[in-house]
Amino acid sequence: MAGEVTIVDGPALPWVNGQAVYDSMEPAFRDNLGDPDRVLDLFSRYWMRSLWLDPASSRRIDHIRTEPGYRDLCEAYHDSVEEALFLGGDATLSAEGDFQAGDYFWRPPGWVHAAVSDQGFECLLMMEGEAAAEGSGRVSRVVCPDEEAGHNPLSGMADPIGPRGYVRRAEGRFMVWRDHDDAVTRLTAAGGAPLKSKTLSGNAGTGSASVLVQLPPGWAAPVPATDRERFLILTEGSITAGDATLEPCSLVRIPAGAPGPAIGSADGAVLLVKVGSPR
C-alpha cells in the first residue's frame, strides 16, 4: 500500500520550548548537548513546531526560531545528514559562515559545527535520519573539542562529503529563479503550467533533491503519483491542498506511489520540495 497523504497545518501547532523540545529528541542527541546544568536554559530560548517526526528512521522536520543570544553549548557532529533553510534573522555556523533568510545548507555526517545568533533566527531544520542512499545514519550528536570545528573526525569514511556534496552555505537569496524541470518533483502532469525553481541540493546517483519551487498566482494542479516520497513545505504565500488552506510553515507529505492532493495558490507561493530516492 502506498499509504496516505499527511497534511500538517503548521500555524495551528503550538510553539514549544524547554523540556518539551528536549523530550522530543533522540536519546543519542539529547544526552550529548553539552553541560547538563545549562541545557534547559539553552532550550528556553529555542522554540519549535514539529512538522514531521518518524521514530522508525529518526527523521524529523522542524520549524524553529531562537531568541537573541542563542548559542550552542559546544561544537559537535551528527551521524545523520542535517539540512536547513533559513527564513529570517541571522545565525553564524562555525566553519560554514553567516546565514540569512533564503540561505541553505546540507551537511553530511561527521562535520563538526556549532551555531550562534546575536539577534535570533528562524529556519526549517531537517535531520534526514536513516537513509542509506543519502549516506545518512540515525540522528545523534557527538560533542567535540572547539578546535575540531570544520573538520570531520570520523575515521574510515569512504565518502566524507556524501552523495549530495557538502553544501556549506548556498546563498539562496541570490540564486536566480530558473525554468523548473518537474521530472523528479512531479508537481503537475505532463503539459501543466510552467514553474520556476532553485535547486538547493541533489543526489546525482538517485535523483533525490531539495528544490524551492515558485507557484505563480492562479496556479492550480492535481499532484500525480510517483515512485518517490515527497514533502512539500510552504515557505511563502498561501496554498490550498485539497480542502485545507495552508499558510507558512505547513507541510504536505506524499508517500511513494500515492497521488497528492490538488494544490492551488490564488496569489502565488513558494514550496520547499524534498524528494526522496525511488522506491
N, C-alpha and C positions, 0 to 999 in steps of 0.2 A: 504494500500500500504506500502511496506517495505521502500520506499524512495531510494535515490540514494547514491552511494558511493561518498565521497568527498576526493580529493587528494590535499594536500597543500604542495607546494614546498617551504620549509622553507627558504633556502638561497636566493630565489628570492624575499622574502619580505624585505622591508626596516626596518632597526633598527629605533625605535622612542624613544624619552625620553621626560622629562619635561612635558609640558602641554598636549601633545598627550597621554601620559601614564595616567595622571590624568583624562582626559576626557573619557577614556575607562572604568573607574571603576564605579561600582555600587554606587549610592549616599550614601548608608549606609556604604560604605567603605571609599570613598574619603573624606567624611565630618568628618572623625574621625582618621586622620593621625597624629595628634599632632599639634604643634604650626603652625597656618596657614601661618605665615610670613616665615616659613622655608621649607614648603612643596615642592615648585617648585625648590628650591636649592637642596633639597634631591633628587628629581627626575631628576635633571640634571646629576646625577651620576648613574642613573638607566635606563638601555636600554632594550627594549622589542621588540620581534616579536610575534604577536598574532597568534597562530596556530588554536585556536578554541574559539569561544565565542557564547554562547547560551543565548540571553536575556530572554527567557521564564523561564529557570531554574536558570540563572545567572552562570552556569558552564563556566569555562574558562581554557584553557591550553596555557601557555605562555613559550616561550624560552626567558630567561632573562640573562643579565650579568650586573654586577655592577663595578664601578671604585674603585680603592683603597680608603679606608677611609669611605666606606659606613656604615651608622649607622642609624637604625630606630630611629624615634624621641621619641618613648615611648613604653612601654610594652602594649600589647593588646591581645584580643582573637577574634575569629570569630565564627559566628553561623553556618558556613559551615565547613565541613571537608577540610583540606588543606594537600596537598601531594607534595613531591618534590624529584627529582632525581638529584643529583649534578654531574656536568660534568667537572668542573675544578675550580681552585682557592681554597679558604678556607673561611669558614664562621663559626661563633660561634653563636648558638641559646641558649638563656638563658634557663636553666633547661634541655636542650637537648644535649648540647655538641658541639664538633668541627666536621665539615663536610668537607670532601674532595671528589674528583672525585670518583664516584661509590657509595657514601653513599646516604641514603634514609630515609625519614620519612613519616608517615601517622598520622596526628594529628586530633583527634575528636574535635567537637565543645567545646568551653569554656576554653581551656587550654591556659594560659597566657604565652606569649613569645615575644622576640624581636631578631633581627638579627644585627650582627656587623661583618665587614670584613676589616682587615687592607690591604690586598692585592687585594681585589675584588674577585668575584666568578661568576660562570656560572651554570645555572641549568634549568631544566624543572620544572616549578612551576604550580601546578594544584589546582584549587578550585572546589570542587565537585558540589556545588550548591544544589538545592532542590532535594533530593534523599532519600525518607523515608527508603528504605531498607538499606541505609548506615548510618542512623541516622544523616543525614546532612540537614541543613537548608539553607536558601538563603545567598549569600555572604554578609558579613558585617564586620565591625571592631569596637571593643569597647575598648576605652582607659582605662587602669588600672594603679593603683599605682605600682611603681617598686617592692615593697615588695610582690606583688601577683604573681611574676614570678614563673612559675612552678606549680601554683595552678589552680583550676577550681572554679571560684566564682559563677557559675550558680547554683542556688538553685533548688532542687527538680528534678534533672536529674535522671531518672531511671537507666541509664547505662552511666556513665561518660567516659568510655573508648571506647564505641561504638562497633559495631559488628565485627570490624577487630582488636580490641585492640588499644592501644596507642603505635604505633611503634615510639618510641622517636628517635632512631638512629640505623638503620640497616647498618652495615659496609659492604656494598655490594662488595667493592673491595676485601674483604677477603672471601666472600662466594664461595663455590665450585660449579662449573657447574655440574649439575646432569642430568640424563636421563629425558627428558621432557614428562610429561603427557599432551597430547593435547586434553583431553576430554572437557575442558572448552574453551580453546583458539581457537580450531578448525582452525589451520593454514593450515592443509592439510587433505585430505580424508584418510579414514582408509587404512592402509598399506603403507602410504607415508614414505619418508626417515626420519630416526630418527633425533631428535633435542636435544639440551642441553638447560637447563634453570636454573634461580634462581628466586624463588618465594619471592617477596618483602612484599606483604600483601595479605590477603584473608579473605573473609566473609564466616564463617563456615555455616551460615544459607542459603545463596543464591548461594554460589559458585563464586561470583564475585571476581576478583583478579587483582593485578598488578604484572606482571611477565616479567623479562628480558629473552628473547629468542635468542639464538645464532644460526644463519643460517650458515652452513658450506659452503665453496667455492663450486660453481657449483650447489647450491641448487635452485630448482625451483618447484613451485606447484600452482595450482589454489586454492584460498581460498574458501571453501564451505560456504553455508549459515548456520546460526544457529539462535536460538531464543534470542540471546543476542547482544546488541550493542558492537562493538569493536573499539578501537583506536589503531592503530599500529604507533608508533613513532620511527623513525630511530635515534639511538644514536651513532652508529659506522658503518663505511663502507659505501657501496652504494648498492642500490637495484633498480630493475625495478618494477614498479607497473602498469600493463597494458602497455600502450605506454610511460609512464613517467619514466625518470631516476631521481632518488632522492638521495640527499646527506643529512647528518645530518644538522639540526634537522627538518626533514619533517614529515608529518602526513598523514595517511590514515584513514578515518573514514568509518566504515562499519555498516550501520543500522541493527537492528534486522530484520531477515527474508530475507536479501539481500545477494547474493553471493558477495565475494570480488573479486578484480582483481587477475590475475596471478601475483605472487610475485617471483622474482628471484634475485640471487646475485652471480655474477661471482667470486668475491674474498672473500666472506663471509661478514656477517653483524650482528649487534645486534639490536633487536627491544625491546622497552618497549611496552608491550601489556596490555592495560587496557580493561578488560572485565566486562561488566555490569551484572545486575541481569536478570533472564529470563523475557521475555515479554509475 
